[in-house]
Structures are given as structure tokens and as C-alpha cells.
Amino acid sequence: MKKLTLMVAFSMLLQLAFAGGLLTNYNQSAQYIRMLSRNAALEIDAVFYNPAGLVKMEDGWHFAFYSQTIFQTRDIDTQFPTLNSGHYEGETTIPVFPDVYAVYKKNNWAFSLGIGPVGGGGTAEFPAGIPTLEVPFSLIPGQLAPLGQIDPALAVNSYDLEMALEASSTFWGIQLGASYAVNDKFSFYGGMRLVPSTNTYEGVIRNIQLNGVDAATWLNGASSQVATMAGNLNALAGVPDVLAPILPTAGEYTLDQLVGAGQMDPVQQGQIEAGLQLMGLSSEQIDAMNLNQINGAYVQAAPGFASTAQTLSGTAQTLTGTATQMGDKEVKTKQKGMGFTPIIGFNITPNDDWTFAVKYEFKTKLTLENETDVDDMGLFPDGAESSNDIPAILAAGVGYRGLDWLEAQLSFNMYFDRGVHFGNNIRYSTLGAQVHRDIESNYTEIALGLQFNVSNNFAFSVGGMRSKNGVTPEYQSDFSFSNSSYTLAGGIMWKITDKLTFDAGVLNTFYQDDTVAFSHAGVGTYNETYGKTTTSIAAGISYSIF
């Protein structure tokens, strides 16, 4: 059985965005997890969702800490015909996904701080690997098929390998800003988010096998056998030169007669007969041939023997060169960078019942630089830089609080993915083609959240969200894929005291499977289907000092 372990968290490749666009984590509070719609929030998590609305909080200090536990599964089903298995399952578990908020409100001003992972935050584990990394090895038996025609004992019937790559990716967001109320109805916000980002990768590819044997050992052994065959054929191509000295006196004799007369030893006889058999002659025919006839047959066959020997010599060298590539490989690197996100926001509260809010996050320019210790795979050259920009976001919300027992919020997000360069599709790059990961339209989300106030200090909430990506088939691959989805959420709010509040919630995202067609030379067109689900459980407290 194949043992293939792959743990991956490429921020550019296997992106770990859990509730948000292609790269952004929008799940930044327990209130969000229980409602899904917070763009018109006036509570402390408005630091992230509606910072201009913070001026509606009471004067004083406000603090909050929330944490989520996130589970995500990924399923990849491929029809690529040479793989040992076409089904791959991935799993991501994040025990702690924290958010910290602090607000100081005084008169018309509110100053705020927010800290949380705005991108990444976890590790993805694929116990069976992913197709793109396994495909090259799965093609080896087919590529070596001609060896079986040379000698059936050299036929390659199976491959096997182990891969292990453990990676982590965290893009922290440290947000500072100030909100100002122009009057009772209108306020605005200006702030900046620092995004210190780190990816780490440590992994190996090892124990590559062919026919259940170490691949390098097997290839070197096959090379030795093929080289021996080439030497034997070269020797047969030289038979006319060996026979030339004795032809004038022994041309009419058979091989048996020559051996009997002591003019040829049995080993030479066996080698000459083996060559004649390669020409398709039977033992009876060979026994009846004299040396002149044998020499004539070899003169005609010698160029073919020499040409085949040359081909086999090249094959032997190729096998030896391939064997050197089958050794264990290791990668150990870290990528680091810093980005900055300017943020502005506006909040309008025409009366106590309604809230209208808009927030715009500018594109985060982010460049990551490799700090590489080992890179046998050639993936992370030391000192190389790569762009990992985070798209701009437009967030708008409407909140209604006109009933004592009900609060409703409607939120809309647009992630400006078309303004970001996502590079080339890794699957095609492995085939030597350059196919850009195009975006057809921007990623959008629309969510409705309802909070039912059972009493003055207790409420439960529900929420629903529709997310629609705008990627093209050229964007998708097993390294990085995006699925449109539906999300459902629910939870509670318990106001323990006037100053202390507890929030908890759970959400589940149901992604729509996406099937993409690929083309591979020698294999043709095949389909690959991507699917995933995400579950998040959150809890946290907020505390105020009036």
C-alpha cells in the first residue's frame, strides 16, 4: 500500500481563508460566528467590522477576547489514469484562532486596537498527498515501458513513495485607528493595519520505489543490465572483424567443425550462435551454415547491432542520471514580509432604529522573502521574493434595532480579486506551460443575521450567507481552489453583568463542488473535482470599564 503524507499550508498555493474571500479571513469575532452579518455592528467587534460605529459605545474602556476552533476538510477526486488512487482527502485543524480588541471612547472620539489573523492561521494535512505532486512519479512506469520490450524482467509495474511537508502560514493583522463623530448621525474612521506575515516549510520526499525496490537501486541495476546488453551487441557488430583472419582457410567449415579442429573455442561458438539467433535463425539453420554464410549474415546485421548498442548505451546513461534524482530530498525555509492596509469607514445612524455603515480596506501590498536553509526541491531559492498581495475589500452593512426583541443586520462584501496578480497555475507549470490564474469577477458575499433578545441579558442568533467566487477554470488546481458556498450559523449572547458579556457560536460552510478539465500530453483530457467544508466554533468575552 502507498504511504504518502503531505502537510501543506502554502499561503499562495493552498490558501487557508476560512470565512471570507480568496485570501482574507473575515471571521474575526464570536459574534460573527453566531450571526455571519456584522458590518453594521455597534459593539466592540466593530473594531474590525464597522470601526466608524465605535463612537456609539459608552465612554470608557472596552476590551474583548475571542477564540475559534476551526475544522476544514478538502476533497480532491481526479481521473488521472496512472495514479495509484484518484481520491485525496485533506484536513485542517486550528485549535486556537484568537482575536483581541480594545477601545477607548471619550465624547466624540474612539481609539481602537485590533489583533487577529487576517490570513492563514493554520496547517493543512493531506494524508494521501495531492495529485500534482504525485503525477510525475505515477508516470514513471509508463515512461520506462520500453525496458520491458528489451527484457521482460525490466518491466516496471508499480511505484511508491513517501512525501512529508509540514507548513504553517499566519498573516497577523494589527489594526490601529481613530473614529470621530461629526454629529449624532454621522461618524467616520481612519486607520492602518500592519500585516506581519510568516510562512514556514519543512519537508522531505523519500523512499521512492519501483516494483517495491528503492528506485535509485532499481534504476542503477537496470542501467547496468542495459549497458551489458549494449556491450554484447557491440561485440556482435565486430564479429566480421574477428572472422576475417580465418575466412580464407576455414570459410567452408561449420562452427562445430571449427571447434572440433581447435580453431574456435566453445565460448566463441556460443556468442556467434546467440547473435545468429537474434537475427531470427533457428538452431537447425545455424548448424547447417558454414563460416562464409555466417560472416555474410553478420556483415548485413552489424550496422543494426551497432545502432541498437548505441541506443542502449544512451538508455543506460539516462537510467543512471534518473537514479541520481530519486534520492531523498529535503526543504526547510521560512518566508517573511510586512504589509500595510489603509482603512477608512463611515457610519450613519439617522435614528435609534437604523444603522448604515461602509468600510473600505485598500489593497495590501505584501512581498515575502525566502530565508532558506535547505532546498533540494528547488521550490524556495534563498533570498527570492514573491508577491502575496491581499485584495482590497468593500464592506457595507445595514442594521435594524427598532424592536426590543429583534436585531437584524444585512451585510455585503466585495473582495477586489481582479486587482491582484495570483500568478500562474501550478498544475500547468509542472507541464511546462504558463497559464495565468485569471479572475473573471470579484468575490462577493451577502449575509443576513438575526438576533432574538429573549430577555435583557440573554439572546440567541442565527445567520445565513451566500458566497460566490469569480474564478475561472484556469485559476483552479489541487494546490489552490476556490468554491462558492452557503454558510449557516447560530449562537448565544449572555450579558453576565452590565460590564461583562459572553458570546458563543458555531457555523458550517457548505461548498459547492467544482469540476475542472485538464489536458496532459500522452494522457489526454481528464476531470478533477474539488470540494470542502468548514466548521468553526467560537467563544469569547467582552468587558467594559465605565
Disulfide bonds with the S-S distance in Angstrom:
none
